[in-house]
Amino acid sequence: NDLFGGLRMSGNVGLRYIQTTDSANGYFTFPTRNQIIGAAADVGTFCGQPAQTSPFCGLTTAQQTAVLTFANGNAINQTNRHRFDHWLPSFNLKVGITPNLISRFAYSKAISRPGFEQLQSTIQIQPTSGLSVFQLEASSRNSNPNLKPVEANQFDLTAEWYFAKVGSLTAAVFYKDLSNVIVANVAQTRSVTNNDITQNIVFVGPQNADSHSNVKGFEVAYQQTYDFLPGFLSGFGVQANYTFVDPSNIPQGRGAQATSPTTTIDVSRLPLEGLSRHTINGALFYEKGPLSLRAAYNWRSKYLLTIRDEIAPFLPIYSSAFGQLDGTILYSVNDHFKIGFQGVNLLDSTTKTESVINADGLRAPRSYFKNDRRFSLTTRMKF
C-alpha cells in the first residue's frame, strides 16, 4: 500500500504450530572391576606394582572397597520420551522510502532442535583419567536425551540502498532473546547408588541453560561491480561485510558451575560457544568474457570452542583469531565446459587454541596446527 506521503509498504503475518516428539532407548552402565584395578587379583597387588600412579591407590581401604563394590558392571535399560508443542508467530514489514532505499523490519519466533547425536541415552560411568585424585565420571558422549529445543524471539531491522544496477550498501541490527540454550560439556556432581553403594559421580554432557539470554549485534555489507570503468577494468567487483556480535549474556549451564571439581574456572563468565565478536569477509572478483577470477579473505576474532576440554584438567578452550585467503581462476572453454585452478589457505595460516588457566580469564597456548595449503586443478561441465 502507499501511505504517509508515498511510502510504499508491504508485509505479511503468519503463525505456525509445530509438535516435536522424540524417543531414545539406551543403557546406564556402571564400571567394571577391571576398569578400576585391571587384571590384578586384589587392590594390594594392583597398587604394589612398580611405578603405579593410579589415584585409586590414594583412597582409604574403606573407600577402595566401596568403589569396587559399586563397580559391578551392571547395565540398566533406560527409555526417554518427550513431546514439545510450539506456536511460532512471524511478522515482516517492508517500507520503500525511495525507489532505491528500502527498510525492512522482521519479527519471528523460531526453534532449533538438538541433533539426533545429542539425544542418545546411553551413559557410561568410568574412572576419569589424567587426574591426581580418583573420580568417577558419567560420560554421555556429548548427548543428553532430556534436551529441549532452543527457543528464540528474533528481531531484525535493515536499511538497503541500491545505488547501482549491481551495487548495494546495507546495514542491519539484530536482537535475539534465547531460552533453553544448549551448553555443551557441562559438568555436575550427582549421587548415584548401585549395589547398595552410593558414589559421587561427575556427569558430563550438554544441558539446557535455565534462564533467558540474548545475542545482539549489527552487520554492514557492500557489493558492487565496476562496470562503469573503461575496458578490461569493467570486469572488477567487490563484496565485503563486517559483523559484530555480542555473545556474552549466555548462562553457561545451571549457574556458575566449575568445569570439573579440580578447576576454579567460573564458566558463567564465558560467552556462547562458536560465536566471534568480529567477523570480516571480503572478496575481489573479476568477470569478463570467458575469464573468472576470485580472491576471498575470511577472518574472525577469537571464540570459545568449549567450556570443558576433553583432557585433564578440563579447562575451557578458545580458538584464537584466524584468517584465511582462498583463490579461484576459471576459464570457460565453451558454454558447457570450464577449466580452473583453485588455491585454499594461500597464506598457510596457523590455527591456534588457548586454555583459560585461572579465574581471571588468563589464557595460555594449548595447540597450534595447520590445515595445509592446497592447490587443485578443476573442471566443470554443464549438460
N, C-alpha and C positions, 0 to 999 in steps of 0.2 A: 504494500500500500504506500501511497505518497502522503506523508504527514509533516506537519511543522515546517511549512515553507519549502517543501520539495524534497525532504529527506525520504529516501527510498528504503522502506523497512519490509523485511520478510522474516519468517521464522517457523518454528514448529515446536510442539509439545508432545510428550509421549510418556507411557507408563508400561513397564514390563513386569511380569511376575515370573520368578524362577524358583523352582524347587530342586534341591540337591539332596540325594541320598547316597551315602557311601557305607560300605561294609568291608571290614578287614578281618581275616582269620589268621591266627598265628600262635606262637608259643611264648611263654615266660619260662626261661630256662635258668637253672641255678648252676653254679660252678661244680666241677668235679674235684675229687681229692688230688688227681694228677695235675690239675691246673694250679694247685697250691704248693705241693711238695714233689711234684714229678713222680718218678717211679720208685722213690725211696720208700723203704719199708715203714719208717716212722719218722717223727719230727727230729729226733736226735740224730738219725743217720743223715737226714737232709741238711740240717743246719751244721753238721760236723764236717761237711765236705770242704776241701781246701778252697779258699777264696770265695766262699759263699757270701753273697751280698744281699740276699733277699730280705726285704724289710719285715717279712713274716717272722723271721728269726728274732726280731727285736721285741715281739709281743711276749706277754707273760704266758706261763704254761696254761692258765685258765683261758686266756684269750685264744691261744692256739687251738685248744680243744674245742672251743665254741665255734671257731671258724671251720674246722674240719667236720664238725657235726652238721653245720649249716650247708657245707659243700657236698651234698649227696647226689648231685647231677639230676635232680628232679626236674620234670618239664610239665608245665600246666598249660592246657589249651585255653586260648582266650579269643573271644569274638567281640569286635567293636562295631556298632552300627549307629549312624547318626543321620538326622534329617534336618535340613535348613530351608527356610522359606524366606524369600527376599522380594520386596517391592522396590523397583528401580525406576524412579521418575527421571525425566530429562527435559531440558528446555534450551532452545537455540534461537538467537536473535541476530540478524544481520542488518546493519544500517549502512546504506550507501550515502556517505556525506557528500562526495563529489563523484563524477564518473570514474575517477582514478584512485579514490580514497575510500576504503571500506573499513568498518569496525565490526567486530563480532563479539558477542557475549554468549557463553555456554555454561550451563549447569547440568550435571548428571550425577547420579549415584551409581556406583559400579562395585562389583565384587571380583576378587581374584582367588580362585580356589587353590588349595595346596595341591601339588603334583601327586600322582599315584605313588611315586617313590617315597614321598613324605608321609604317607598314610599306612605304611607297613606296620604290622602289630607284633612282630617278633622282637623280644627283648632278651638279651643275654647278659647275665651277671658274671663278671670275671675279675680277677685281680688287675689293678692298674699298674702298668709297667712304667719305669722311669722315675718313681718317687722314692724319697728316703723314708717314708712312712708307709705302712701297709694300708691299702684302701681297696674296697670292692666297688666296682663301677658297673652300672647297668647301661650298656650301650645299645641304643635302638637304631644304630646305623643311620643317624640323621633322619629319623622318622618318628612320628607320633600319631597314632590313629585317632586321637581326640582333637586334632586341629580343626579350627573353624575357618571358613573363608574370610579373607581380609575384606573389610568394607571401606569405601572411600566416597566422601562427598566432594565433588570436584568443581572448581570454579575457574574459568578461563576468560580473559579479556584481551583482545588483539586489535592492532591497528595495522592495516596493509595499504601501502602506497605503491601503485603500479605506474611507474613513471616512464616506462618504455614498453615497446612491443614484447621484448623479453628482458624485463628488468623490474625488480621489486625490492622494496625495503620494508621489512615487517618487524614489529615488536609485540611481545606478549608477556603478560604476567599471569601467574597461576598460583592456586592455593588448593591443597588437598587436606581435608580433615580425615584422618585414618583411625580405624579401630580394628582390634584383633590382629594387629601387625604380627607376622610370624618372625620370630627371632630364633636364629639357628644356634645350636651348640650351647644351650643354656644348661648350667649345672646346678642341681639342687640335691640336698641330702634328705633322704626319707628312710624311715624304719621299715624293714621287711622281715617277716617271720617265716621260717621254713624249718621243718623237722624240730619244732618246739624251740628253736633258737632265733633270737632277734638280732639283726645286724643293721648298722647304719650304712646305707648304700647311696653312692653318688649317681643320680640319674642324669644322663647327658642326652640332649636331643632338642629339636625345635619346640617352641611353645608360642602360644598367642599372648601378647602383652595385655595387661589388664586395662590400662587407661587409654584415653584418646591421645592422639599425637597429630602433628601436621608436617607437611612438606610444602615449602613455598619457594618462589623464585621468579626469574624472568629470562626471556630469550630475545636476542636481536639477530636478524638474518638478512643477508644481502645477496642478490644474484643479478647478473647482467651479462649479456653478450654485447661485445663492442662492434656490432655490425656497421656502425657509422664511421669506423676508421677506414682509411684507404687501403686497397689492395689486399695482400695476404693478411694484414693486421686485423681485418674484419672478422676473422675466424676465432679470435681470442674471446674468452669469457671467464668469469669468476663466480664462485659460490663460496659463501662464508657464513658462519654463525657462531655465536657465543651464548652459552647458557650458564646461569648462576642458580644454584640450588642450595637452600638451607635445610640440611637433613638432621639438624641437631636435636630437635624436640621429639625424640623417639624413646619410649620406655623399653629398655633392653631387658626383657624377662620380667619376672614378678618382683619388682622392687630392685634395690641396689644389691644384686647378687654378685658375689665374687665368682670368678670363672672356675675356681676349684678351691677346696679347703686349704691349699698350700699357697695361694696368692692373695694379695690385698687389693687387686685392681677393682675399682668400682665401675662396672660396665654400664651403669645407668648414665654415666657421663659421656658415653661414646655415641657417635652418630649411627644412622641406619646403615647396614651393610650394603656395599655396592654403589653408593652414591658419592660422586665427587662434587665439591662446591663449584669448581670451574671446569668447563668443557669447551674446547675450541676445535672447530672443524673448518678446514679451508681447502679449496680445490681450484687449480688453474687448469683450464681446458682449452683445446683448440679443435674446431670442427670446420674443415674447409675441403670441399671436393672429396676425394677418397681417403683423406688423412684424418685420423682422430687421435689426439694426444690428451693425456690427463695425468696430472700430478696432484696427489691428495695428501694432506698432513692432518693427523688427528692427535689431539693432546688432551689429557685430563689430569687434574690435580690429584693428590693423594686421596685414598678412600679406604674405608675399613673392609678388610676381607672377611674376617671372622672375629667374634668375641672370645673364641677359645681355640687355641692351637691344638693340633692332633697329638703333640708330644709334650711331655712334661717340660716346664711347669705350667703348661696350658695357658699361655699368655695371649692377650688379644693381638691380632696381626693386621698391620696396614700394608697396602700396596702403595709404593711411592709414586710421585708424579711420573707420567710416562707419555712419550710422543712417538709417533711412527709415520714415516714417509713411504708412500707407495706410488708406483707409476705404471702407465699403460700406453703402448703405442699400437694402433690398429690401422691396417691399410685394406681398403675394400678393393679387391681384385675385380669383382662384378657385384651385381645385386644379390647374389646368393653365397658368395664366398669372401671371407676376410681372413687375413693372417696378421698375427700380432706378437708383441713381446711385452711381458709383464715383469715388474720387479716389486718384491714385497720386502718391507723393512730395509729400505735402501740405506738408512743411516746406521744399521746394525745396533739398534737401541737395546739397552740392557734393562730388564725388568728387575726391580729391587723390592724386597719386602722388609718390614721392620716390626719388631716386637715392642709392645708397650711394657716397660720394665718396672715402673713404680706408680704409686697412687697419684702422682702429679702429672702423669701422662708422658713422661720422658720415653723416647723411643731409641732403640738401638738396632743396628743391622741384623737381619736374620738370614736372608738368602739373596744371592744375585744369580741370574741366569739369562741366557739369550735365546730368543726364538729362532734365530738364524736369519741370514739374508738369502732370499730365494729369487731365482730368475726362471722364467718359463717362456717357452715358445708355444704359442697357441693358435688354433684355427677355429673359426666359427662358420657354420654353414646353415643356411635358411632354405627350406623347401616350400 
